[in-house]
Amino acid sequence: EKLKYPLIVKPNSLGSSIGVKKVENRKELIQAINVAFEFDRFVIIEKLVENLREFNCAVILGAGEELVSRVDEPVTAGKVFSFSDKYLQKPIKGKTKMGQKHAENLPEKLETEIKQLSLKTVKALDLYGVVRVDYLYDTKRKKLYCNEVNSIPGSLAYFLFDKMTQTKLVDKLAIIAESEK
């Protein structure tokens, strides 16, 4: 009751594509909670970040490797970057794979902050391999939020690394997995 609409409702451990709903009132909230509970036993309800830009940054960590990707921005047809946006829509000119494009007009200070925070987050959570960290940025308040950490990102986030093929990334992950035994 302390949160004000609009809100985002999502299953706790299912990422940000399935079972996620933006709600504007109590009736929609109850419906969205019921849907989210179909996917998880815990549900997250949070204030919608207004004036939103989303960013993604990936990290490869392990076996002496410490590589941080470029910062990309999801391209969506609606207010929420949906499963359909990520996996079902046809490519649109100017987008990279997986509904992404290189973040345009991104201040260097913000890009550096995202990259540094991504590496720090992955290390703090004691993760290795390839991990994608997703951010929400309130353009009006100039405030960055770490939205989620994807320890098994779609397509292994290879597209976030310049000149990285999926095969090359899988080879790196095999070396990292062997070293972490």
Solvent accessible surface area in square Angstrom, and as a share of the most:
residue,aa,sasa,rsa
1,E,201,0.90
2,K,191,0.81
3,L,77,0.38
4,K,137,0.58
5,Y,81,0.31
6,P,22,0.14
7,L,5,0.03
8,I,21,0.11
9,V,0,0.00
10,K,13,0.06
11,P,1,0.01
12,N,72,0.37
13,S,87,0.56
14,L,70,0.35
15,G,28,0.27
16,S,25,0.16
17,S,22,0.14
18,I,64,0.32
19,G,16,0.15
20,V,29,0.17
21,K,104,0.44
22,K,47,0.20
23,V,0,0.00
24,E,87,0.39
25,N,66,0.34
26,R,154,0.56
27,K,146,0.62
28,E,53,0.24
29,L,22,0.11
30,I,81,0.41
31,Q,99,0.44
32,A,3,0.02
33,I,39,0.20
34,N,86,0.44
35,V,66,0.38
36,A,0,0.00
37,F,106,0.44
38,E,135,0.61
39,F,95,0.40
40,D,23,0.12
41,R,190,0.69
42,F,108,0.45
43,V,34,0.19
44,I,58,0.30
45,I,63,0.32
46,E,55,0.24
47,K,90,0.38
48,L,21,0.10
49,V,23,0.13
50,E,76,0.34
51,N,74,0.38
52,L,60,0.30
53,R,55,0.20
54,E,36,0.16
55,F,0,0.00
56,N,6,0.03
57,C,0,0.00
58,A,0,0.00
59,V,0,0.00
60,I,0,0.00
61,L,26,0.13
62,G,10,0.09
63,A,48,0.37
64,G,89,0.86
65,E,52,0.23
66,E,95,0.43
67,L,64,0.32
68,V,43,0.25
69,S,5,0.03
70,R,37,0.13
71,V,0,0.00
72,D,0,0.00
73,E,20,0.09
74,P,14,0.09
75,V,35,0.20
76,T,51,0.30
77,A,102,0.79
78,G,47,0.45
79,K,147,0.62
80,V,41,0.23
81,F,13,0.05
82,S,38,0.24
83,F,81,0.34
84,S,54,0.35
85,D,12,0.06
86,K,28,0.12
87,Y,97,0.37
88,L,123,0.61
89,Q,58,0.26
90,K,168,0.71
91,P,129,0.81
92,I,93,0.47
93,K,200,0.85
94,G,65,0.63
95,K,34,0.15
96,T,54,0.31
97,K,120,0.51
98,M,43,0.19
99,G,6,0.06
100,Q,8,0.03
101,K,55,0.23
102,H,91,0.41
103,A,6,0.05
104,E,97,0.43
105,N,143,0.74
106,L,24,0.12
107,P,78,0.49
108,E,142,0.64
109,K,173,0.73
110,L,12,0.06
111,E,42,0.19
112,T,58,0.34
113,E,81,0.36
114,I,0,0.00
115,K,63,0.27
116,Q,121,0.54
117,L,58,0.29
118,S,0,0.00
119,L,34,0.17
120,K,140,0.60
121,T,20,0.12
122,V,0,0.00
123,K,98,0.42
124,A,83,0.64
125,L,96,0.48
126,D,124,0.64
127,L,48,0.24
128,Y,112,0.43
129,G,8,0.08
130,V,8,0.05
131,V,1,0.01
132,R,24,0.09
133,V,0,0.00
134,D,11,0.06
135,Y,1,0.00
136,L,27,0.13
137,Y,23,0.09
138,D,2,0.01
139,T,46,0.27
140,K,157,0.67
141,R,178,0.65
142,K,145,0.61
143,K,102,0.43
144,L,29,0.15
145,Y,78,0.30
146,C,60,0.36
147,N,37,0.19
148,E,28,0.13
149,V,48,0.28
150,N,25,0.13
151,S,64,0.41
152,I,149,0.75
153,P,5,0.03
154,G,23,0.22
155,S,39,0.25
156,L,43,0.21
157,A,0,0.00
158,Y,29,0.11
159,F,17,0.07
160,L,0,0.00
161,F,10,0.04
162,D,101,0.52
163,K,195,0.83
164,M,20,0.09
165,T,79,0.46
166,Q,78,0.35
167,T,98,0.57
168,K,104,0.44
169,L,0,0.00
170,V,72,0.42
171,D,82,0.42
172,K,41,0.17
173,L,34,0.17
174,A,56,0.43
175,I,112,0.57
176,I,4,0.02
177,A,56,0.43
178,E,110,0.49
179,S,63,0.40
180,E,77,0.34
181,K,191,0.81
